[in-house]
């Protein structure tokens, strides 16, 4: 299995209310990908971070294998969510993929 972790910060120029709304939409859309893309074992988005955090949003996902992760990255639904919800709302993407 492979764990795919991605962390972002809220983008510049948004109000606190907009950040909250954007984070809820990102969470809903990303977590729904488990229903649309084969090979996802689990997917969870955390948006309620403590003030001691360096990031505002965390994606924690697990895939059956590296091939499933590669499929996820290029899958049209994942691309759509990134284009419509994630990229317009965040900055400073950090990612790590780990074999488990």
N, CA, C and O atoms as CSV, one atom per row, in Angstrom:
chain,resi,resn,atom,element,x,y,z
A,1,UNK,N,N,0.844,-1.181,0.000
A,1,UNK,CA,C,0.000,0.000,0.000
A,1,UNK,C,C,0.888,1.242,0.000
A,1,UNK,O,O,2.067,1.192,0.349
A,2,UNK,N,N,0.284,2.351,-0.401
A,2,UNK,CA,C,0.992,3.630,-0.485
A,2,UNK,C,C,0.154,4.697,0.217
A,2,UNK,O,O,-1.046,4.817,-0.029
A,3,UNK,N,N,0.792,5.465,1.086
A,3,UNK,CA,C,0.123,6.603,1.728
A,3,UNK,C,C,0.549,7.865,0.984
A,3,UNK,O,O,1.730,8.080,0.711
A,4,UNK,N,N,-0.451,8.697,0.663
A,4,UNK,CA,C,-0.261,9.959,-0.073
A,4,UNK,C,C,-0.737,11.078,0.841
A,4,UNK,O,O,-1.932,11.200,1.109
A,5,UNK,N,N,0.189,11.888,1.316
A,5,UNK,CA,C,-0.118,12.997,2.218
A,5,UNK,C,C,0.163,14.312,1.505
A,5,UNK,O,O,1.232,14.501,0.924
A,6,UNK,N,N,-0.810,15.218,1.554
A,6,UNK,CA,C,-0.646,16.538,0.940
A,6,UNK,C,C,-1.134,17.585,1.934
A,6,UNK,O,O,-2.204,17.441,2.525
A,7,UNK,N,N,-0.343,18.636,2.113
A,7,UNK,CA,C,-0.722,19.738,2.998
A,7,UNK,C,C,-0.681,21.045,2.219
A,7,UNK,O,O,0.184,21.267,1.372
A,8,UNK,N,N,-1.647,21.902,2.536
A,8,UNK,CA,C,-1.724,23.217,1.901
A,8,UNK,C,C,-1.991,24.289,2.957
A,8,UNK,O,O,-2.431,24.006,4.071
A,9,UNK,N,N,-1.708,25.520,2.564
A,9,UNK,CA,C,-2.147,26.687,3.321
A,9,UNK,C,C,-3.246,27.376,2.533
A,9,UNK,O,O,-3.318,27.262,1.310
A,10,UNK,N,N,-4.096,28.089,3.246
A,10,UNK,CA,C,-5.122,28.884,2.573
A,10,UNK,C,C,-4.456,29.899,1.658
A,10,UNK,O,O,-3.394,30.435,1.976
A,11,UNK,N,N,-5.084,30.155,0.525
A,11,UNK,CA,C,-4.573,31.138,-0.407
A,11,UNK,C,C,-4.712,32.555,0.136
A,11,UNK,O,O,-5.454,32.798,1.088
A,12,UNK,N,N,-4.003,33.466,-0.468
A,12,UNK,CA,C,-4.037,34.867,-0.061
A,12,UNK,C,C,-5.333,35.535,-0.536
A,12,UNK,O,O,-5.906,35.152,-1.556
A,13,UNK,N,N,-5.774,36.524,0.213
A,13,UNK,CA,C,-6.884,37.360,-0.211
A,13,UNK,C,C,-8.268,36.857,0.150
A,13,UNK,O,O,-9.267,37.444,-0.266
A,14,UNK,N,N,-8.343,35.774,0.919
A,14,UNK,CA,C,-9.649,35.252,1.319
A,14,UNK,C,C,-9.964,35.650,2.756
A,14,UNK,O,O,-9.065,35.770,3.587
A,15,UNK,N,N,-11.247,35.852,3.041
A,15,UNK,CA,C,-11.674,36.102,4.415
A,15,UNK,C,C,-11.684,34.777,5.172
A,15,UNK,O,O,-11.596,33.708,4.569
A,16,UNK,N,N,-11.790,34.855,6.477
A,16,UNK,CA,C,-11.880,33.648,7.304
A,16,UNK,C,C,-13.093,32.809,6.898
A,16,UNK,O,O,-13.016,31.582,6.835
A,17,UNK,N,N,-14.200,33.477,6.625
A,17,UNK,CA,C,-15.423,32.779,6.196
A,17,UNK,C,C,-15.211,32.095,4.834
A,17,UNK,O,O,-15.661,30.966,4.634
A,18,UNK,N,N,-14.541,32.762,3.918
A,18,UNK,CA,C,-14.251,32.157,2.611
A,18,UNK,C,C,-13.314,30.961,2.754
A,18,UNK,O,O,-13.501,29.942,2.088
A,19,UNK,N,N,-12.304,31.080,3.623
A,19,UNK,CA,C,-11.398,29.956,3.862
A,19,UNK,C,C,-12.167,28.756,4.402
A,19,UNK,O,O,-11.931,27.625,3.978
A,20,UNK,N,N,-13.072,28.993,5.323
A,20,UNK,CA,C,-13.871,27.907,5.895
A,20,UNK,C,C,-14.725,27.250,4.813
A,20,UNK,O,O,-14.781,26.024,4.724
A,21,UNK,N,N,-15.376,28.047,4.008
A,21,UNK,CA,C,-16.217,27.532,2.927
A,21,UNK,C,C,-15.383,26.765,1.896
A,21,UNK,O,O,-15.778,25.685,1.455
A,22,UNK,N,N,-14.241,27.319,1.518
A,22,UNK,CA,C,-13.361,26.655,0.568
A,22,UNK,C,C,-12.862,25.319,1.118
A,22,UNK,O,O,-12.821,24.321,0.398
A,23,UNK,N,N,-12.485,25.304,2.394
A,23,UNK,CA,C,-11.992,24.072,3.017
A,23,UNK,C,C,-13.078,23.000,3.059
A,23,UNK,O,O,-12.797,21.825,2.820
A,24,UNK,N,N,-14.307,23.389,3.359
A,24,UNK,CA,C,-15.416,22.428,3.385
A,24,UNK,C,C,-15.664,21.842,2.000
A,24,UNK,O,O,-15.923,20.645,1.869
A,25,UNK,N,N,-15.588,22.677,0.966
A,25,UNK,CA,C,-15.784,22.198,-0.407
A,25,UNK,C,C,-14.650,21.264,-0.820
A,25,UNK,O,O,-14.898,20.229,-1.439
A,26,UNK,N,N,-13.416,21.614,-0.486
A,26,UNK,CA,C,-12.267,20.762,-0.796
A,26,UNK,C,C,-12.426,19.408,-0.105
A,26,UNK,O,O,-12.226,18.366,-0.728
A,27,UNK,N,N,-12.780,19.420,1.163
A,27,UNK,CA,C,-12.973,18.183,1.925
A,27,UNK,C,C,-14.041,17.311,1.279
A,27,UNK,O,O,-13.823,16.120,1.056
A,28,UNK,N,N,-15.183,17.895,0.982
A,28,UNK,CA,C,-16.292,17.138,0.380
A,28,UNK,C,C,-15.878,16.521,-0.951
A,28,UNK,O,O,-16.102,15.334,-1.188
A,29,UNK,N,N,-15.280,17.323,-1.808
A,29,UNK,CA,C,-14.927,16.858,-3.152
A,29,UNK,C,C,-13.814,15.809,-3.125
A,29,UNK,O,O,-13.910,14.791,-3.811
A,30,UNK,N,N,-12.766,16.044,-2.344
A,30,UNK,CA,C,-11.679,15.068,-2.291
A,30,UNK,C,C,-12.125,13.759,-1.657
A,30,UNK,O,O,-11.798,12.686,-2.164
A,31,UNK,N,N,-12.865,13.830,-0.563
A,31,UNK,CA,C,-13.293,12.606,0.108
A,31,UNK,C,C,-14.252,11.792,-0.753
A,31,UNK,O,O,-14.311,10.570,-0.618
A,32,UNK,N,N,-14.993,12.441,-1.626
A,32,UNK,CA,C,-15.910,11.718,-2.510
A,32,UNK,C,C,-15.173,10.927,-3.593
A,32,UNK,O,O,-15.764,10.045,-4.215
A,33,UNK,N,N,-13.907,11.225,-3.826
A,33,UNK,CA,C,-13.168,10.520,-4.872
A,33,UNK,C,C,-13.064,9.024,-4.605
A,33,UNK,O,O,-12.863,8.246,-5.538
A,34,UNK,N,N,-13.198,8.609,-3.353
A,34,UNK,CA,C,-13.168,7.171,-3.046
A,34,UNK,C,C,-14.310,6.438,-3.755
A,34,UNK,O,O,-14.202,5.245,-4.038
A,35,UNK,N,N,-15.389,7.143,-4.039
A,35,UNK,CA,C,-16.533,6.564,-4.731
A,35,UNK,C,C,-16.383,6.585,-6.248
A,35,UNK,O,O,-17.180,5.974,-6.960
A,36,UNK,N,N,-15.369,7.280,-6.743
A,36,UNK,CA,C,-15.232,7.506,-8.187
A,36,UNK,C,C,-13.973,6.918,-8.806
A,36,UNK,O,O,-13.907,6.735,-10.021
A,37,UNK,N,N,-12.973,6.621,-7.979
A,37,UNK,CA,C,-11.677,6.180,-8.511
A,37,UNK,C,C,-11.284,4.863,-7.846
A,37,UNK,O,O,-11.201,4.779,-6.621
A,38,UNK,N,N,-11.047,3.851,-8.647
A,38,UNK,CA,C,-10.612,2.553,-8.139
A,38,UNK,C,C,-9.224,2.655,-7.532
A,38,UNK,O,O,-8.398,3.456,-7.969
A,39,UNK,N,N,-8.978,1.838,-6.524
A,39,UNK,CA,C,-7.650,1.743,-5.929
A,39,UNK,C,C,-7.439,2.589,-4.693
A,39,UNK,O,O,-6.402,2.480,-4.039
A,40,UNK,N,N,-8.418,3.444,-4.357
A,40,UNK,CA,C,-8.311,4.231,-3.120
A,40,UNK,C,C,-8.802,3.360,-1.968
A,40,UNK,O,O,-9.936,2.881,-1.991
A,41,UNK,N,N,-7.961,3.155,-0.971
A,41,UNK,CA,C,-8.327,2.384,0.217
A,41,UNK,C,C,-9.029,3.293,1.224
A,41,UNK,O,O,-10.051,2.922,1.801
A,42,UNK,N,N,-8.471,4.483,1.427
A,42,UNK,CA,C,-9.082,5.464,2.334
A,42,UNK,C,C,-8.649,6.856,1.907
A,42,UNK,O,O,-7.592,7.042,1.304
A,43,UNK,N,N,-9.495,7.831,2.234
A,43,UNK,CA,C,-9.160,9.222,1.917
A,43,UNK,C,C,-9.878,10.109,2.932
A,43,UNK,O,O,-11.093,10.019,3.110
A,44,UNK,N,N,-9.102,10.965,3.591
A,44,UNK,CA,C,-9.643,11.837,4.627
A,44,UNK,C,C,-8.962,13.198,4.518
A,44,UNK,O,O,-7.748,13.289,4.338
A,45,UNK,N,N,-9.766,14.249,4.629
A,45,UNK,CA,C,-9.243,15.607,4.606
A,45,UNK,C,C,-9.497,16.240,5.967
A,45,UNK,O,O,-10.621,16.219,6.468
A,46,UNK,N,N,-8.458,16.799,6.560
A,46,UNK,CA,C,-8.543,17.453,7.861
A,46,UNK,C,C,-8.455,18.961,7.659
A,46,UNK,O,O,-7.517,19.457,7.035
A,47,UNK,N,N,-9.433,19.684,8.190
A,47,UNK,CA,C,-9.485,21.136,8.007
A,47,UNK,C,C,-9.523,21.905,9.322
A,47,UNK,O,O,-9.487,23.136,9.316
A,48,UNK,N,N,-9.593,21.209,10.437
A,48,UNK,CA,C,-9.700,21.855,11.753
A,48,UNK,C,C,-8.350,21.758,12.463
A,48,UNK,O,O,-8.180,20.980,13.401
A,49,UNK,N,N,-7.405,22.554,12.002
A,49,UNK,CA,C,-6.048,22.491,12.515
A,49,UNK,C,C,-5.867,23.341,13.770
A,49,UNK,O,O,-6.597,24.307,13.992
A,50,UNK,N,N,-4.901,22.974,14.572
A,50,UNK,CA,C,-4.541,23.759,15.753
A,50,UNK,C,C,-3.656,24.933,15.333
A,50,UNK,O,O,-3.048,24.906,14.262
A,51,UNK,N,N,-3.589,25.940,16.162
A,51,UNK,CA,C,-2.783,27.130,15.850
A,51,UNK,C,C,-1.292,26.818,15.760
A,51,UNK,O,O,-0.539,27.597,15.177
A,52,UNK,N,N,-0.855,25.705,16.321
A,52,UNK,CA,C,0.551,25.319,16.271
A,52,UNK,C,C,0.935,24.714,14.920
A,52,UNK,O,O,2.103,24.396,14.695
A,53,UNK,N,N,-0.028,24.553,14.028
A,53,UNK,CA,C,0.209,23.909,12.728
A,53,UNK,C,C,0.888,24.852,11.748
A,53,UNK,O,O,0.747,26.072,11.830
A,54,UNK,N,N,1.628,24.257,10.816
A,54,UNK,CA,C,2.241,25.001,9.719
A,54,UNK,C,C,1.369,25.007,8.479
A,54,UNK,O,O,1.608,25.786,7.556
A,55,UNK,N,N,0.353,24.141,8.447
A,55,UNK,CA,C,-0.531,24.028,7.294
A,55,UNK,C,C,-1.982,24.121,7.749
A,55,UNK,O,O,-2.304,23.889,8.914
A,56,UNK,N,N,-2.858,24.469,6.792
A,56,UNK,CA,C,-4.274,24.660,7.103
A,56,UNK,C,C,-5.149,23.463,6.733
A,56,UNK,O,O,-6.170,23.214,7.374
A,57,UNK,N,N,-4.748,22.729,5.703
A,57,UNK,CA,C,-5.533,21.593,5.211
A,57,UNK,C,C,-4.587,20.425,4.996
A,57,UNK,O,O,-3.480,20.601,4.488
A,58,UNK,N,N,-5.029,19.217,5.389
A,58,UNK,CA,C,-4.227,18.011,5.182
A,58,UNK,C,C,-5.071,16.938,4.521
A,58,UNK,O,O,-6.164,16.619,4.988
A,59,UNK,N,N,-4.562,16.386,3.434
A,59,UNK,CA,C,-5.143,15.219,2.780
A,59,UNK,C,C,-4.323,14.006,3.193
A,59,UNK,O,O,-3.107,13.976,3.006
A,60,UNK,N,N,-4.994,13.006,3.755
A,60,UNK,CA,C,-4.361,11.751,4.152
A,60,UNK,C,C,-5.081,10.642,3.397
A,60,UNK,O,O,-6.234,10.331,3.696
A,61,UNK,N,N,-4.406,10.045,2.420
A,61,UNK,CA,C,-5.047,9.020,1.603
A,61,UNK,C,C,-4.142,7.795,1.476
A,61,UNK,O,O,-2.916,7.888,1.532
A,62,UNK,N,N,-4.795,6.641,1.304
A,62,UNK,CA,C,-4.075,5.379,1.155
A,62,UNK,C,C,-4.562,4.711,-0.121
A,62,UNK,O,O,-5.759,4.683,-0.409
A,63,UNK,N,N,-3.602,4.169,-0.889
A,63,UNK,CA,C,-3.894,3.511,-2.157
A,63,UNK,C,C,-3.404,2.074,-2.119
A,63,UNK,O,O,-2.487,1.734,-1.371
A,64,UNK,N,N,-4.026,1.239,-2.936
A,64,UNK,CA,C,-3.672,-0.182,-2.976
A,64,UNK,C,C,-2.201,-0.387,-3.315
A,64,UNK,O,O,-1.538,-1.249,-2.737
A,65,UNK,N,N,-1.694,0.406,-4.252
A,65,UNK,CA,C,-0.303,0.285,-4.695
A,65,UNK,C,C,0.092,1.543,-5.462
A,65,UNK,O,O,-0.714,2.460,-5.620
A,66,UNK,N,N,1.328,1.581,-5.936
A,66,UNK,CA,C,1.819,2.758,-6.661
A,66,UNK,C,C,1.049,2.984,-7.953
A,66,UNK,O,O,0.826,4.129,-8.348
A,67,UNK,N,N,0.645,1.919,-8.610
A,67,UNK,CA,C,-0.129,2.049,-9.848
A,67,UNK,C,C,-1.470,2.734,-9.568
A,67,UNK,O,O,-1.913,3.568,-10.358
A,68,UNK,N,N,-2.111,2.394,-8.459
A,68,UNK,CA,C,-3.377,3.035,-8.095
A,68,UNK,C,C,-3.172,4.524,-7.830
A,68,UNK,O,O,-4.017,5.338,-8.203
A,69,UNK,N,N,-2.054,4.892,-7.189
A,69,UNK,CA,C,-1.753,6.305,-6.956
A,69,UNK,C,C,-1.531,7.032,-8.276
A,69,UNK,O,O,-2.025,8.143,-8.465
A,70,UNK,N,N,-0.796,6.415,-9.184
A,70,UNK,CA,C,-0.559,7.028,-10.497
A,70,UNK,C,C,-1.878,7.233,-11.242
A,70,UNK,O,O,-2.078,8.265,-11.884
A,71,UNK,N,N,-2.773,6.252,-11.157
A,71,UNK,CA,C,-4.089,6.364,-11.790
A,71,UNK,C,C,-4.884,7.519,-11.179
A,71,UNK,O,O,-5.533,8.279,-11.898
A,72,UNK,N,N,-4.832,7.648,-9.863
A,72,UNK,CA,C,-5.526,8.722,-9.142
A,72,UNK,C,C,-5.039,10.097,-9.609
A,72,UNK,O,O,-5.841,10.995,-9.865
A,73,UNK,N,N,-3.731,10.248,-9.714
A,73,UNK,CA,C,-3.146,11.549,-10.068
A,73,UNK,C,C,-3.654,12.047,-11.419
A,73,UNK,O,O,-3.889,13.243,-11.591
A,74,UNK,N,N,-3.823,11.144,-12.367
A,74,UNK,CA,C,-4.232,11.554,-13.714
A,74,UNK,C,C,-5.720,11.340,-13.994
A,74,UNK,O,O,-6.203,11.682,-15.074
A,75,UNK,N,N,-6.439,10.783,-13.040
A,75,UNK,CA,C,-7.870,10.504,-13.252
A,75,UNK,C,C,-8.636,11.819,-13.474
A,75,UNK,O,O,-8.409,12.796,-12.760
A,76,UNK,N,N,-9.536,11.843,-14.457
A,76,UNK,CA,C,-10.281,13.078,-14.760
A,76,UNK,C,C,-11.039,13.678,-13.569
A,76,UNK,O,O,-11.146,14.900,-13.468
A,77,UNK,N,N,-11.559,12.854,-12.682
A,77,UNK,CA,C,-12.276,13.398,-11.512
A,77,UNK,C,C,-11.312,14.073,-10.538
A,77,UNK,O,O,-11.634,15.121,-9.979
A,78,UNK,N,N,-10.143,13.488,-10.331
A,78,UNK,CA,C,-9.145,14.114,-9.468
A,78,UNK,C,C,-8.648,15.423,-10.082
A,78,UNK,O,O,-8.482,16.424,-9.385
A,79,UNK,N,N,-8.416,15.400,-11.382
A,79,UNK,CA,C,-7.976,16.609,-12.088
A,79,UNK,C,C,-9.036,17.708,-11.962
A,79,UNK,O,O,-8.705,18.873,-11.741
A,80,UNK,N,N,-10.312,17.333,-12.104
A,80,UNK,CA,C,-11.406,18.302,-11.992
A,80,UNK,C,C,-11.446,18.936,-10.605
A,80,UNK,O,O,-11.563,20.155,-10.478
A,81,UNK,N,N,-11.347,18.110,-9.570
A,81,UNK,CA,C,-11.385,18.631,-8.199
A,81,UNK,C,C,-10.213,19.581,-7.958
A,81,UNK,O,O,-10.379,20.639,-7.351
A,82,UNK,N,N,-9.048,19.205,-8.429
A,82,UNK,CA,C,-7.889,20.084,-8.274
A,82,UNK,C,C,-8.071,21.411,-8.974
A,82,UNK,O,O,-7.766,22.465,-8.417
A,83,UNK,N,N,-8.567,21.357,-10.190
A,83,UNK,CA,C,-8.737,22.568,-10.995
A,83,UNK,C,C,-9.835,23.470,-10.453
A,83,UNK,O,O,-9.665,24.688,-10.399
A,84,UNK,N,N,-10.967,22.882,-10.049
A,84,UNK,CA,C,-12.130,23.679,-9.656
A,84,UNK,C,C,-12.172,24.065,-8.181
A,84,UNK,O,O,-12.741,25.099,-7.834
A,85,UNK,N,N,-11.580,23.253,-7.310
A,85,UNK,CA,C,-11.734,23.491,-5.870
A,85,UNK,C,C,-10.423,23.733,-5.140
A,85,UNK,O,O,-10.333,24.652,-4.325
A,86,UNK,N,N,-9.413,22.930,-5.415
A,86,UNK,CA,C,-8.194,23.004,-4.616
A,86,UNK,C,C,-7.306,24.174,-5.050
A,86,UNK,O,O,-7.081,25.100,-4.271
A,87,UNK,N,N,-6.806,24.138,-6.275
A,87,UNK,CA,C,-5.836,25.156,-6.712
A,87,UNK,C,C,-6.314,26.594,-6.571
A,87,UNK,O,O,-5.508,27.450,-6.206
A,88,UNK,N,N,-7.591,26.914,-6.842
A,88,UNK,CA,C,-8.016,28.311,-6.682
A,88,UNK,C,C,-8.038,28.797,-5.219
A,88,UNK,O,O,-8.104,30.001,-4.972
A,89,UNK,N,N,-7.984,27.871,-4.256
A,89,UNK,CA,C,-8.208,28.221,-2.855
A,89,UNK,C,C,-6.987,28.127,-1.962
A,89,UNK,O,O,-7.020,28.603,-0.827
A,90,UNK,N,N,-5.888,27.515,-2.454
A,90,UNK,CA,C,-4.757,27.223,-1.572
A,90,UNK,C,C,-3.430,27.665,-2.186
A,90,UNK,O,O,-3.355,28.089,-3.339
A,91,UNK,N,N,-2.393,27.546,-1.366
A,91,UNK,CA,C,-1.018,27.799,-1.808
A,91,UNK,C,C,-0.097,26.872,-1.017
A,91,UNK,O,O,-0.532,26.186,-0.093
A,92,UNK,N,N,1.159,26.864,-1.387
A,92,UNK,CA,C,2.195,26.143,-0.630
A,92,UNK,C,C,1.940,24.651,-0.489
A,92,UNK,O,O,1.971,24.127,0.625
A,93,UNK,N,N,1.692,23.963,-1.582
A,93,UNK,CA,C,1.452,22.522,-1.542
A,93,UNK,C,C,2.729,21.776,-1.142
A,93,UNK,O,O,3.810,22.018,-1.679
A,94,UNK,N,N,2.568,20.870,-0.187
A,94,UNK,CA,C,3.650,19.956,0.223
A,94,UNK,C,C,3.089,18.550,0.131
A,94,UNK,O,O,1.970,18.299,0.580
A,95,UNK,N,N,3.852,17.627,-0.445
A,95,UNK,CA,C,3.379,16.260,-0.653
A,95,UNK,C,C,4.469,15.270,-0.286
A,95,UNK,O,O,5.656,15.521,-0.495
A,96,UNK,N,N,4.042,14.134,0.266
A,96,UNK,CA,C,4.944,12.995,0.470
A,96,UNK,C,C,4.153,11.726,0.218
A,96,UNK,O,O,3.017,11.586,0.671
A,97,UNK,N,N,4.766,10.804,-0.512
A,97,UNK,CA,C,4.173,9.503,-0.795
A,97,UNK,C,C,5.071,8.454,-0.148
A,97,UNK,O,O,6.291,8.489,-0.315
A,98,UNK,N,N,4.475,7.527,0.586
A,98,UNK,CA,C,5.238,6.567,1.395
A,98,UNK,C,C,4.722,5.156,1.146
A,98,UNK,O,O,3.515,4.918,1.195
A,99,UNK,N,N,5.633,4.216,0.877
A,99,UNK,CA,C,5.243,2.819,0.829
A,99,UNK,C,C,4.996,2.351,2.251
A,99,UNK,O,O,5.762,2.669,3.160
A,100,UNK,N,N,3.936,1.602,2.438
A,100,UNK,CA,C,3.595,1.125,3.790
A,100,UNK,C,C,3.840,-0.387,3.883
A,100,UNK,O,O,3.616,-0.986,4.935
